[in-house]
Amino acid sequence: MARRPLAVAITGGIAAGKSEALAAFARRGAAVASSDEVVHRVYREDAELRTVLRARWGDGVFGPDGEVDRARVGRIVFADREELAWLERQIHPRVVHAHEVWLEELRSRDEPPALAVVEVPLLYETGGERRFDKVVVVTAPAAVRERRRSGFTEREPRLVPEEEKLGRADFAFVNDGTLAALDAFVADVVERLSSC
């Protein structure tokens, strides 16, 4: 029998429906975490990260409240690939560590959940799939994703192509229909993984 909980990553393209899939897993009893929420927490709480951001970019990336202004950081890194790569070298190890701590805490419980599901937008881009037992890819056609979030195509060229993600996934879903269809897909995945 597999060690509980089974570590599952959700990944896929921008505006494909990863967050909706994560919510569907939560409704079915999985422990869930969002990498984006972990990044928010790291920006708020990691004093060392705040120090290196200030040293590299100055006070201009901090808001009046002293918090990291992610929009200002975004304007820097999405205009310069080297700055983006530098930021990712700072952020990704911290996010990975937070996920590992969370998973170990779940595994140490007397009755751990069957599944621990993490939304990881840049899973394949960072080689993160090795940290998970199973990978779920949620994708959608470009036109559908553009309707959901205009301007997403600016970041697409640096990402692993959707077709490759689909080919590498343990479970894959093309999210071009209803939320009920996505929910049914997640229900099936939960049933199959819970019997592992």
PAKOLGU-497111 format. One line per field, with one value per residue (C-alpha): x, y, z. Coordinates in nm, 4 decimals, m for minus. Layout:
u <- (X_...)
v <- (Y_...)
w <- (Z_...)
***
This chain:
u <- (0.0000_0.1292_0.2381_m0.0372_m0.0990_m0.0185_0.1494_m0.0305_0.0589_m0.1874_m0.0307_m0.1270_m0.1448_m0.2330_m0.6116_m0.6702_m0.8644_m0.6006_m0.7491_m1.0976_m0.9535_m0.7750_m1.1047_m1.2718_m1.0039_m1.0593_m1.4342_m1.3510_m1.1389_m0.7899_m0.5499_m0.4716_m0.2143_m0.1561_0.1987_0.0776_m0.0473_0.2866_0.4678_0.2486_0.3379_0.7097_0.7061_0.5352_0.7269_1.0754_1.3044_1.6043_1.4131_1.2998_1.6616_1.7887_1.5023_1.5853_1.9568_1.8868_1.6017_1.5865_1.2917_1.0903_0.9591_0.8019_0.4679_0.3918_0.2961_0.6444_0.5142_0.6621_0.4628_0.4261_0.3036_0.6251_0.8336_0.6374_0.7135_1.0857_1.1022_0.8682_1.0678_1.4022_1.4552_1.7740_1.5925_1.3121_1.5625_1.7283_1.3940_1.2955_1.6264_1.5267_1.1616_1.1473_1.3651_1.1582_0.8319_0.9656_1.0727_0.7290_0.5609_0.7946_0.7252_0.3492_0.3599_0.5661_0.3226_0.0338_0.2199_0.2950_m0.0753_m0.2391_m0.4883_m0.3332_m0.5539_m0.5408_m0.4285_m0.2166_m0.2723_m0.0599_m0.1235_0.2172_0.1987_0.5655_0.5931_0.7611_0.9532_1.1332_1.1686_0.9285_0.7381_1.0013_0.8700_0.5207_0.3678_0.1197_0.0657_m0.2680_m0.2612_m0.5543_m0.5419_m0.7744_m0.7555_m0.5781_m0.8975_m1.0749_m0.7828_m0.7646_m1.1321_m1.0627_m0.7531_m0.6565_m0.2873_m0.1847_0.0035_0.2864_0.4205_0.3456_0.6678_0.8837_0.6534_0.6544_0.4046_0.0588_0.0887_0.4057_0.2426_m0.0503_0.1852_0.3757_0.0713_m0.0674_m0.4145_m0.5145_m0.8253_m0.9079_m1.1133_m1.3181_m1.6633_m1.8505_m1.7345_m1.9478_m1.7351_m1.4141_m1.5658_m1.6558_m1.2995_m1.1597_m1.4072_m1.2802_m0.9138_m0.9828_m1.1549_m0.8709_m0.5952_m0.7683_m0.7632_m0.3859)
v <- (0.0000_0.3479_0.5784_0.8240_1.0792_1.0270_1.3460_1.4773_1.7829_1.9762_2.1705_2.3068_2.6229_2.9699_3.0065_2.6372_2.5780_2.4488_2.6381_2.5034_2.1513_2.2098_2.3217_2.0059_1.7904_1.9772_1.9105_1.5407_1.5412_1.5896_1.8158_2.0944_2.3706_2.6378_2.7299_3.0822_3.1159_2.9820_3.2449_3.5173_3.3875_3.3696_3.7314_3.8356_3.6270_3.5452_3.8209_3.6882_3.7003_4.0558_4.1532_4.0083_4.1685_4.5076_4.4598_4.3759_4.6121_4.8685_5.0007_5.0481_4.6907_4.7504_4.9194_5.1926_4.9210_4.7682_4.4566_4.3269_4.4748_4.1776_4.3960_4.6003_4.2843_4.1465_4.4508_4.3944_4.0198_3.9844_4.2458_4.0733_3.6965_3.7159_3.8952_3.6386_3.3526_3.5206_3.5627_3.2021_3.0866_3.2747_3.1705_2.8095_2.6497_2.8268_2.7055_2.3495_2.3569_2.4810_2.1984_1.9401_2.0674_2.0602_1.7070_1.5772_1.7356_1.5603_1.2279_1.2577_1.2730_0.9729_0.9633_1.1339_1.2191_0.9845_1.2634_1.5780_1.7871_2.0868_2.3303_2.3889_2.6108_2.5628_2.1946_2.0648_2.3881_2.3405_1.9615_1.9453_1.6388_1.4172_1.5298_1.3903_1.0448_1.1475_1.4462_1.5829_1.8185_2.0507_2.2284_2.4172_2.5465_2.8817_3.0630_2.9446_3.0470_3.3893_3.4463_3.3547_3.5716_3.8100_3.8582_3.5119_3.4485_3.6854_3.4236_3.1136_3.0980_3.0170_2.7373_2.3686_2.3235_2.1996_1.8913_1.7845_1.8351_1.6194_1.3463_1.3415_1.3461_1.0526_1.2085_1.4787_1.6829_1.9303_2.1898_2.3427_2.2630_2.3023_2.3092_1.9982_1.8137_1.9191_1.8138_1.4714_1.4275_1.5079_1.2689_0.9905_1.0734_1.0758_0.7385_0.5859_0.7297_0.6456_0.2798_0.2799)
w <- (0.0000_m0.0907_0.1881_0.2786_0.1613_m0.2024_m0.3304_m0.6396_m0.8486_m1.0631_m1.3464_m1.6854_m1.8881_m1.7696_m1.7217_m1.7899_m1.4675_m1.2243_m0.9292_m1.0015_m1.0156_m0.6831_m0.5265_m0.6600_m0.4946_m0.1663_m0.1834_m0.2008_0.1145_m0.0262_0.1586_m0.0876_m0.1308_m0.3925_m0.4912_m0.5628_m0.2046_m0.0774_m0.2865_m0.1314_0.2139_0.1324_0.0110_0.3369_0.5867_0.4549_0.5824_0.3907_0.0613_0.1309_0.1978_m0.1316_m0.3264_m0.1736_m0.2473_m0.6120_m0.6990_m0.4216_m0.2255_m0.5455_m0.5308_m0.1906_m0.1364_0.1174_0.3661_0.3411_0.1638_m0.1619_m0.4496_m0.6830_m0.9702_m0.9565_m0.9367_m1.2325_m1.4451_m1.3857_m1.4390_m1.7339_m1.9231_m1.8587_m1.8746_m1.6665_m1.3855_m1.4031_m1.3830_m1.0824_m0.9050_m0.9730_m0.8199_m0.5046_m0.4912_m0.6089_m0.3379_m0.0724_m0.2234_m0.2555_0.1095_0.2187_0.0241_0.1799_0.5331_0.4656_0.3239_0.6152_0.8600_0.6844_0.6855_1.0568_1.1483_1.3128_1.0253_0.7223_0.4252_0.1280_m0.1076_m0.0764_m0.3885_m0.4824_m0.7658_m0.9295_m1.2407_m1.3388_m1.2501_m1.5664_m1.6239_m1.2900_m1.2946_m1.0009_m1.1197_m0.9508_m0.6099_m0.6720_m0.6964_m0.9661_m1.1969_m1.3164_m1.6151_m1.6781_m2.0115_m2.2434_m2.6005_m2.6371_m2.7387_m2.4240_m2.2026_m2.3712_m2.2891_m1.9259_m1.8912_m2.1663_m2.2267_m2.1061_m2.4316_m2.3331_m2.0904_m2.2971_m2.5042_m2.2016_m2.0821_m2.1700_m2.4571_m2.3574_m2.5807_m2.3990_m2.0580_m2.1664_m2.2835_m1.9543_m1.7236_m1.5289_m1.5666_m1.8146_m1.8794_m2.1573_m1.9698_m2.2500_m2.1132_m1.7888_m1.4282_m1.3786_m1.6347_m1.4599_m1.1278_m1.2676_m1.3965_m1.0507_m0.8865_m1.1136_m1.0379_m0.6626_m0.6829_m0.8825_m0.6635_m0.3373_m0.4341_m0.4986)
***
